[in-house]
Amino acid sequence: MGTGHGHGHGHAGGRHRWRLGVSFILIGAFFVVELGYGLISGSLALMSDAGHMAADVVTLGAALVATRIATRPDTTGRRSYGSYRAEVFASLLAVVLMLGVALYVVAEAVGRIGRAAEVASGPMIVVGAVGLAVNVVALLLLRSGASESLNVKGAYLEVVADTAGSVGVIAAGWLVAATGQAYWDTVIALAIGVFVAVRAVSLGRQVFAVLGQHVPEGVDAGAVAADLAAIDGVRDVHDLHLWTLTSGMNVATAHLVTVDQGDNHAVLDQARDLLRQRHGVAHATLQVEPADHNGCDELGW
């Protein structure tokens, strides 16, 4: 059994933990302010944005905890891959919270249709503007990590949704003040809910692709197999599996059938380097087999 030791423990989420921490403090503090003014003003748009903020606080908190758990060494001997998947589950929590908030806002908006509502537009505009500033700062903090870590991306998309929510609150407050019609508050809240739901579904698809152990995004399994087969001394490749453990950590296993009198050490080294450098596979477990080996035929799945 040969093992290519390209572990790649440069943990994507952990590198951005401080950004998550600062964003958590900023948004947590503003959530309390926005919720209070939402109740005072009677604005559904403002309360829906406060609901998004609450989801943000939970999501960012879970993301912070997940980055800590992911780097914790396994002392049980039962988690051979460590706890890196904690970050993916934190992203799943972000999806659930975003969908929950979106459904609640849409239900409340539909329930308000045809009913008279008193909405104070002044607090809406002021609080919406402050919320926009807070969200922009959090976006700038999280943007660089969103492309590297699914966990950070979940938090980032939550803040994107909140930024849209803050813009919506300002727009709703201005429209209510300009027209005297409170239904604009409901219309904007409904639009915010739909926007958040779309973002949640997009992130959810990525999370389930990881949990379902799909081939990593941007990796072509056929190209990987062809490149391995082209290595000098390799005559066949089978049982190739590719998946993502967590963001930035792609994993592979494969059986390499070698020619007679081949240099197995050279084959392993070349295969490991090829997978890491050309295809971004951080860890590869490779089994080298002689041409006359047929034990793999016994597998029934």
N, C-alpha and C positions, 0 to 999 in steps of 0.2 A: 504494500500500500504506500503510495507516494503522496505527499502533501505539499502543496504550494503555499508557503507561509506569507501571503500578502495580506495580512490582517487589516491594515488600515484603520487603526484605532483613533485616528484624528476625528473626534466626535463632533459632528456638525452642529447639533443643538447646543452642546455644552459651551462652544465657543461664543455663543450669543446669549448666555445666561444673564449677563449684566443688563443687556438691552431689554430682555423680558422683565427683569426686576424693576427697572426705572419706569417702564410702561405700566406695569402693574400698580405702582404707587400713584402715578399721575391719574390713571383712569379710575382707580378705586376712590381717590379723593373726590374726583368730579362726579362720580356716580351718586354720592350722597347729596351733593348740591342739586343735581338735575332732578333726582327723584322728588326732593322737597318742593322745588319750583313747579314740577309737573303736577303734583297734587294741588298746589295753590292755584295754578292757572287753569286747571281743568283741561289741559291740552292733551289729546290722545297722541299726537305726534311727539310731544315732549316726553310723555310717559313711555311710549314705545321705544324712543331713543334711550331712555333710562333703562328699559328692559334689555336693550342691546348692550348697554354699558355693564349691567349686572352679569350678562353672559360673558362679556369681555373679562371682567374681574375673575370669574370662575375659570375661564379658559386660560388666561395668563397664569393664574395660580397653579392650575394643573400642569401647564407647560413647564413652569419652574420646577415643580416637584418631579416631573417626568425626567427632566435633564439631570437631576440629582440621582434619581433611581437608576437611570441608564448607565451612569458611570460607577455605580456601586459594585464592588467585587462580589462574586457569588461565593457564599460560605457554606451553601448546602450541598454543592456537588450535583445538583439536579438541573441547573440551568446552564447547559453546556454552551449556549450562545449568549450568556449573560442576560441582562435586563433591557437590552436596547429597544425592544418592542414597546416599552412603556411610553415612549414618545408617540408612537403610532396610535396607541389607545387614547392618549391625551388629545390627539387630532380628531379621533372619533367622537370624543366628548364635545369638542368644539362644534362638530357637525350637528350633533343631537341638540345642543343648546341653541344654535342658530336656527334650526328648523322649528324648535319649540317656540322661540320668540316670534318668528315669522308667522306661524300659525295663530298664535295668540293675537298678534296685532291685526291680522286679516279678519279674524273672527270678531274682534272688537269694532273694527271699522265697519264691517257689514252690519253689525248690531246697531250701530249709530245711524244708519241710513234712515231718513224720514223722521228722526227725532231732533228736536231743538236742543242746542248745546251752547253754553256760555263759555267762551274761550278768551282768556286775557292774552292779547297778542304781544304786549310789551315784554313781559318776562320770557316769552317764547323766543323772541329775537335776541335778547341779551344772552340768555343761557345757551341758545343755539350757537351764537358766535364764540362764546368761551369754549363750548364743547368742540367746535371746529378747530380751534387753536390747539387744544389738548390732543385731539386725534391726529392732527398734522405732525405734531412733535413725535407721537408714538409711531406713526407711519415711517417717519424718517429714521427712527431708531431700529425698526424691525425690517425695513425693506431689504437690506443686504442679506440678512439671514433667511429670508423667505425663499430665496432661490436655492438654498443649500439644505434646509431642514424642513421636512413635512410638518413637524411640530411647530416650528416658528411660523411656517406658512399658515397654519390654522389660526394662530394668534393674529397674524398680519391680516388675514381676510376678515376676521372679526372686527378689527379696527377699521378696515376699508368700509365695511358695512356701517359702522358707527359714523364714519366721516360723511358717508352719503346721508345717514340719518340726521346729522347736524345741519347739513346743507338743506335737507328737507324741512327741518324745524324752522330754520330762518325763512325759507320760502313760504312755508305755511303761515308763519306769523305776519309776514309782509302782506300776503294775499288777504288774510283775515282783516288786517288793519285797513287795507286799501279798499276792499269791497264790502266789509261789514258782514260777510257771509262765513259762518263758522264751518260750513261743510268742506271748505278747503283744507282744514285740519285733518278731516277724515280721509280725503282724497290722497293727501301727501302721505299719511300714515299707511294707507293701503299700498301705495307705490313702494314705500320703504320695505314693507313686509315681503313683497314679491322680489325685490332686489336681493334681500338677504337670503331668501329661499333658493334662488338661482345660484348664488355663491356657495351655499351649503351643499347643494347637490354636486357641484363641480368638485369641491374638496372631498366629498364623500366617495366619489368614484375613484379618486386617487388612493384614499385610505383603504378601500376594499380591494383595490388592485394589489396593495402591499400585503394585506392580511390573507388574500387569496393566493399569494405566492406566484403572481403573474410574472412573466419576463419583465425586467425593469424597463421603464420608459426610456426610449432612445437606444435600446440594445436590440440588435437583430440576432436572434438565435441561430438562424441559418448562416449568417456571416461568421458568427463565433465558431460554429462547427466546421465551416470551410477553412477558416484560418488555422484551427487546431490540426485539421487533417493535412494541411500543407506543410506542417513542421517536418523537417528532415528526420526520418526514422519512424514516422507515424503512418500507418496504412489504413486506419479506420478509427472513427470516433462514434461512441454510442453512449446511451444513458446520460445525456447532457441535460442538466437542470440549471436554470438561472432564476434567481429571485432576489428581492430586496429585504434585508433584515431590518434596517431603518434608514433614514435619509443619509445618503452618502456612503452606504455600506452595502454594495451589491455582492452577492455570493454565488458560487457556482460549484457543481460537482460534475465529473465526467470520467468515462473510461476511455483510455487511449490504447489502441491495439498497435503494437510496434512490430517492425520487421525483425527477422531473425538476426541475432548478433548486434542488435541496436544498442546505443548508449542511452540507457534509461535515465541516468542522471542529467544528461544534456537535454533529453526530451522534457523532463520535469521542469528544468530551469527555463527553457524556452517557452513552454506552455504557461508557466506562472507569469513570466514577464509580459507575454502577449496579452493575456487576459487583463492584467492590471493596467498596462500602458495603452493598449488599443481599445479596450472595451470597458474600462472603468470598473473591473471586478476586484473588490478589495480583498476577498478571501476565496481561495480555490482549493478544493480537495480533489486530487486527481489519482485515479487508479490506473496503473500501467499493466497491460496484459500481453503475454506472448500471443502470436498468431494462432496457435493451436488450442488456446484456452476457450472453453465453451460453457463455463459455469453460469454465465449471465443468462443463458437460454432457459434456465430453470425458473426465472422470475415470471410471475403471472400477472403483473400489473405494471 
